[in-house]
Structures are given as C-alpha cells and as structure tokens.
Amino acid sequence: QVQLVESGGGLVQPGDSLRLSCAPSGGTFRFYAMGWFRQAPGAERKFVATISMNGGNVRYEDSVKGRFTISRDNANNTVFLQMNSVQIEDTAVYFCAAQDFNSHVATIFSLDYDYWGQGTQVTVSS
C-alpha cells in the first residue's frame, strides 16, 4: 500500500502563496492519478484539484481555478499544489490522494481514491 505524506502547510495571510507537496513514504505513484482535497472544521472533505497519471488531464474546483495549480514530477515521485492568492476560505486541512484504478482519468470524487495522506494544515488569517 502506498503511504502519502503531505508537507508545506502553515499560517499565511490573504494574498500569500504557498506550495504543498505530496510524496510517498514507500513505493511510487508514477502510474496513479493524484488529487488534492481539503476539509475545514465541521465540514466534509471537498475536492480541490486532480491530475491524471501522465499529467494530461487536470481538473479544479471552481473557487480555486486561476489561483491553484496542481502538478506532478514523476521523475522525483512528487505531486504539488501551488496555492496563489490564498483566501481565508482556503483554510483547511489539505489531503493528498492517489488512485490506482483508471488512473488516466482525473477523478473529482474522493471515494474513487485508494490512498490518502495524513493531511497538512493551511491556515489563512489576516
């Protein structure tokens, strides 16, 4: 089983930028579709961004389009979420996820993912 580890979260101000990273603690996700989800306190886990196995298909939640960019570096076995112009509403625990079935499809549904990281906290506060 692939174990994912997120990093890069922290406390930032509105308008700031930060970059989240996701890497496996063992194995590789070279052939997996990857996604980012987030969960605010008291809320359900929500889709943020996803990228297909080869990076040819990406999808974003509407509120992050134009601000966030998901990318993957398969050579270094890392997935990123570049977060620009962050807003208070972006505050959440951000989770990295991997899908090993139909990995050429960038799915937005959390139930389609097979592996999850422990999450990294992003707090946007003025």
Secondary structure, 3 states (H helix, E strand, C coil): CCEEEEECCEEECCCCCEEEEEEEEECCCCCCEEEEEEECCCCCCEEEEEECCCCCCEEECHHHCCCEEEEEECCCCEEEEEECCCCHHHCEEEEEEEECCCCCCCCCCHHHCCEEECCEEEEECC
